[in-house]
Amino acid sequence: MPGKNRLAIAAVALLFIWLVPGYPRADEAKRSFGLQAQSPQFWKLVARDAKLATVATGFGFTEGPVWDSSGFLYVSDETLNKIFRVQMDGQKKEVISLGDPDGNTYDRHHRLIDCASVLRAIIVVTPGGHYTTLTDHFQGMRYNSPNDVIVGPDHALYFTDPTLDLPAGQKQETPYQGVYRLDEQGNVRLLTKELSQPNGLGFSPDGKLFYVDDSEQRNIRVYDFHSDATISNGRIFGQEPGGKDDGVPDGMKLDHAGNIFVTGPKGIWIWDPQGRHLGTIAMPEQPANLAWGDKDYGTLYITATTSVYRLRTKTHGFVPYLMPSQK
């Protein structure tokens, strides 16, 4: 690519990060890694001497990490408009060039599922850099900008659809920001439309609770999840307040004990299953998402603005797509 084009892309990426609300600003240079316990339980999950390591850097804005058992990560870059395969030595290789890729997961067939914001769709991305669309509309209306996706206890896909990345100049067709279920036959069901800007989501290890955070309201909701794949009894689980440019609730992951790790203001907030804030992993760059990795799924891989980091923990991750169906 000619040098002028590279400079132009970098300038646009920097402008995007500066102008979009909720995205990190220049004050991130003042941040540093730290472990901020609110409860002694925090130290049962993260060692006091835990060290944050940089896996790779030089991205535009990282999102959607997925660990592959072969020893690499898939990572979305929302400003460079690509999904990369990132090796543990920092090397990164482009998998696909795609407008504003966001959250990712493997499904139970080990296919890479991506929330493609510009396509306004949930897609399957092949290792060879091709994609097929699983769904791009509901009841005749295009989605807003699918943001994050996970596998449920029934092996269906569950995803959020805020307007956070609605492509500029395009019309919002769906008059709400929904949370959806997509089954393996291609059927889509709206689970709820009560959130302002639904973002990260997760299931408890026993499959009985469904968590969704709201980036606009800066809170986390929890619902009862039923055997017929419906939800009920939505209530506020936790709040993550912060300053205007501190970051907002975004990606989340759970461990096998049901503790919830949620990106939020200035780092990763850890909550126990009862809704108690145990502490925060302060990050040098604002994190957007995270994934469990390594052979024992005992390491957090964190996508934070221009970099990917790793942090070894004392707990082990709950990885839904590795679990047998509970339905």
C-alpha positions in Angstrom: 0.0 0.0 0.0 1.4 3.4 -0.9 2.7 5.5 2.0 0.2 8.3 1.5 -2.7 5.8 1.9 -1.2 4.4 5.1 -0.9 7.9 6.5 -4.5 8.6 5.5 -5.8 5.5 7.2 -3.9 6.2 10.4 -5.2 9.8 10.4 -8.8 8.6 10.0 -8.4 6.0 12.7 -7.0 8.6 15.2 -9.9 11.0 14.4 -12.4 8.2 14.8 -11.0 7.3 18.3 -11.0 11.0 19.3 -14.5 11.8 18.2 -16.6 8.8 19.1 -18.1 8.9 22.6 -17.0 6.1 24.9 -13.8 5.5 23.0 -10.5 6.2 24.7 -8.8 9.6 24.5 -5.3 10.9 24.9 -5.5 10.7 28.7 -4.9 7.0 28.4 -1.2 7.8 28.3 -1.5 8.5 32.0 -3.0 5.0 32.8 -1.0 2.1 34.1 -1.7 -1.5 35.0 -2.8 -2.2 38.6 -4.8 -4.6 40.7 -7.5 -2.7 42.8 -9.2 -5.1 45.3 -12.5 -4.2 46.8 -12.8 -7.5 48.6 -10.4 -10.2 49.8 -12.1 -12.6 47.4 -10.4 -10.7 44.5 -7.1 -12.3 45.5 -8.6 -15.7 45.0 -9.0 -14.9 41.3 -5.9 -12.8 40.6 -2.5 -13.2 42.2 -1.1 -10.2 44.0 2.0 -10.4 41.9 0.2 -11.0 38.6 2.0 -9.4 35.6 0.3 -7.9 32.5 2.2 -8.8 29.3 1.8 -7.3 25.9 1.1 -9.9 23.1 0.9 -7.5 20.2 0.4 -3.8 19.5 0.1 -1.4 16.6 -3.6 -1.9 16.0 -6.2 0.8 15.4 -8.9 -0.4 17.8 -9.0 -4.0 19.0 -12.1 -6.1 19.7 -13.5 -9.6 19.7 -10.7 -11.9 20.8 -11.2 -15.6 20.3 -8.6 -18.1 21.5 -7.8 -21.0 19.2 -6.4 -24.2 20.7 -3.6 -24.1 18.1 -2.1 -21.3 20.1 -3.3 -18.1 18.4 -6.0 -15.4 18.7 -8.5 -14.0 16.3 -8.8 -10.3 16.8 -11.0 -7.7 15.2 -9.6 -4.2 14.3 -12.5 -1.8 14.0 -10.5 1.0 12.5 -8.3 -0.9 10.2 -11.4 -2.9 9.2 -9.7 -6.3 9.4 -9.8 -9.5 11.4 -6.3 -10.7 12.2 -4.7 -14.0 13.3 -2.4 -13.0 16.2 0.5 -15.2 17.3 1.9 -15.2 20.7 5.2 -13.7 19.4 3.3 -10.6 18.3 3.0 -11.4 14.7 -0.3 -10.7 13.1 -1.7 -11.9 9.8 -4.8 -10.5 8.0 -7.6 -13.1 7.7 -10.2 -10.9 6.0 -10.7 -7.2 5.2 -14.2 -6.3 6.4 -15.8 -3.0 7.4 -15.8 -2.6 11.2 -15.7 -6.2 12.5 -16.7 -6.4 16.1 -17.4 -9.2 18.6 -16.5 -12.8 17.7 -16.9 -16.3 18.9 -16.5 -19.9 17.8 -19.7 -21.8 17.4 -20.0 -25.5 18.4 -18.8 -26.5 14.9 -15.6 -24.5 15.5 -16.6 -21.8 12.9 -15.6 -18.2 13.5 -18.7 -16.1 14.0 -18.4 -12.3 13.6 -20.6 -9.3 14.3 -20.1 -7.4 11.1 -21.2 -3.9 11.8 -21.0 -2.4 8.3 -22.8 -5.4 6.8 -25.3 -5.1 9.7 -25.1 -8.9 9.9 -23.9 -12.0 11.8 -21.5 -13.8 9.5 -19.3 -16.9 9.4 -15.6 -16.2 8.5 -13.5 -19.0 7.0 -9.7 -19.3 7.7 -9.2 -18.6 4.1 -10.8 -15.1 4.3 -14.3 -15.7 3.0 -17.6 -15.1 4.7 -21.2 -16.2 4.5 -24.1 -14.4 6.1 -26.2 -16.1 8.8 -28.7 -13.3 9.4 -28.9 -9.7 8.4 -32.5 -8.8 9.1 -35.4 -9.5 11.5 -39.1 -9.2 10.5 -38.1 -7.5 7.3 -35.9 -4.9 8.9 -32.1 -4.6 8.8 -30.3 -4.9 12.1 -28.6 -1.8 13.5 -25.0 -2.9 14.0 -24.5 -6.3 15.7 -22.0 -5.9 18.4 -21.2 -9.0 20.4 -22.1 -12.7 20.1 -21.9 -15.9 22.3 -23.0 -19.5 22.2 -25.9 -20.3 24.6 -26.5 -23.5 26.7 -28.6 -24.8 23.8 -25.8 -24.1 21.2 -27.8 -21.3 19.6 -26.1 -18.0 19.0 -27.1 -15.0 21.1 -26.2 -11.5 20.0 -26.7 -7.8 20.8 -27.7 -5.1 18.3 -27.1 -1.6 19.5 -26.8 1.5 17.2 -23.3 2.2 18.5 -21.7 1.4 15.1 -24.6 2.0 12.7 -22.9 3.0 9.5 -22.8 6.7 8.8 -25.5 7.8 6.4 -27.5 4.6 6.7 -31.1 4.5 8.1 -32.0 2.8 11.3 -34.7 0.4 10.3 -35.2 -1.5 13.6 -36.9 1.0 16.0 -35.1 -0.5 19.1 -31.8 -2.0 20.2 -32.5 -5.7 20.6 -31.0 -8.9 22.0 -31.6 -11.9 19.8 -31.3 -15.7 19.6 -30.3 -17.3 16.3 -30.7 -21.1 16.1 -28.9 -23.5 13.8 -31.9 -23.6 11.4 -31.6 -19.9 10.8 -34.6 -18.8 12.9 -34.2 -15.6 14.8 -36.1 -14.6 18.0 -36.1 -11.2 19.8 -35.4 -11.8 23.5 -35.7 -8.3 24.8 -35.7 -4.7 23.5 -35.6 -3.0 26.9 -31.9 -2.0 26.9 -30.7 1.4 25.5 -27.4 0.1 24.0 -26.9 -3.6 24.7 -23.4 -4.7 24.3 -21.5 -7.6 26.0 -23.4 -10.7 27.1 -22.8 -14.0 28.8 -24.3 -17.1 30.4 -23.7 -18.5 33.9 -22.0 -21.9 33.8 -25.2 -23.7 34.9 -27.1 -22.1 32.0 -29.7 -20.6 34.3 -28.7 -16.9 34.2 -28.2 -14.6 31.2 -26.2 -11.4 31.6 -26.3 -8.4 29.2 -24.6 -5.0 29.8 -25.7 -1.6 28.6 -23.0 0.8 27.5 -25.3 3.8 27.6 -26.9 3.1 31.0 -23.5 1.8 32.3 -25.0 -1.2 34.0 -25.3 -5.0 33.8 -28.6 -6.7 33.7 -29.3 -10.4 34.6 -32.3 -12.5 33.4 -33.5 -15.9 34.3 -32.9 -18.2 31.3 -35.5 -21.0 30.7 -35.4 -24.4 29.0 -37.5 -23.0 26.1 -34.7 -20.4 25.5 -36.8 -17.5 26.8 -35.7 -15.0 29.4 -37.6 -13.3 32.2 -37.3 -11.3 35.5 -34.8 -8.8 34.2 -33.1 -6.8 36.9 -30.0 -4.7 37.5 -27.1 -6.8 38.5 -24.4 -4.1 38.8 -23.5 -0.5 37.9 -20.1 0.6 36.4 -20.0 4.4 36.8 -17.2 6.4 35.5 -16.1 9.7 33.9 -17.0 10.7 30.4 -13.9 9.3 28.8 -13.2 6.4 31.2 -14.8 3.7 29.1 -18.1 1.9 29.5 -19.4 -1.7 30.1 -18.5 -3.6 27.0 -17.3 -7.2 26.6 -17.8 -9.8 29.4 -16.6 -13.3 30.2 -17.4 -15.7 33.1 -15.2 -18.2 34.9 -16.3 -21.7 36.0 -17.3 -20.4 39.4 -19.7 -17.9 37.9 -17.7 -14.7 38.5 -18.2 -12.1 35.8 -15.3 -10.2 34.2 -16.7 -7.1 32.5 -14.7 -4.4 30.7 -15.6 -1.0 32.2 -14.3 2.4 33.2 -10.4 2.2 33.2 -10.2 -1.6 33.2 -11.9 -4.9 33.9 -14.4 -5.1 36.7 -14.8 -8.4 38.5 -18.1 -9.3 40.0 -19.1 -12.3 42.0 -22.4 -14.2 41.2 -24.2 -12.2 44.0 -23.5 -8.9 42.3 -20.6 -7.8 44.5 -17.8 -5.8 42.9 -14.7 -7.7 44.0 -12.2 -5.4 42.4 -10.8 -3.9 39.1 -7.9 -4.8 36.9 -6.8 -1.4 35.8 -5.4 -1.3 32.3 -2.8 0.9 30.6 -5.3 1.2 27.6 -9.0 1.1 27.7 -10.2 -2.5 27.2 -13.1 -3.4 24.9 -13.3 -7.1 25.2 -11.6 -10.3 26.6 -11.3 -14.0 26.1 -10.1 -17.0 28.1 -7.1 -18.8 26.5 -4.1 -21.1 26.9 -4.4 -24.9 27.3 -6.2 -24.7 30.6 -8.2 -21.5 29.8 -6.6 -19.8 32.8 -5.3 -16.7 31.0 -7.3 -13.6 30.1 -6.5 -12.2 26.6 -7.6 -8.6 26.6 -8.2 -6.4 23.5 -7.5 -2.8 24.7 -7.4 0.0 22.1 -4.2 -0.4 20.1 -2.9 -3.6 21.8 -3.6 -7.2 22.9 -2.6 -8.1 26.4 -2.5 -11.3 28.5 -2.9 -11.8 32.2 -2.6 -15.1 34.0 -5.3 -15.7 36.6 -5.9 -18.1 39.5 -9.2 -19.1 38.0 -10.3 -20.8 34.8 -12.6 -19.6 32.2 -16.1 -20.8 31.3 -16.1 -21.2 27.5 -19.6 -21.8 26.2 -18.8 -23.3 22.8 -16.7 -26.0 24.4 -19.6 -27.1 26.6 -22.1 -29.9 25.8 -25.6 -28.8 25.2 -27.7 -28.3 28.3 -31.0 -28.5 26.5 
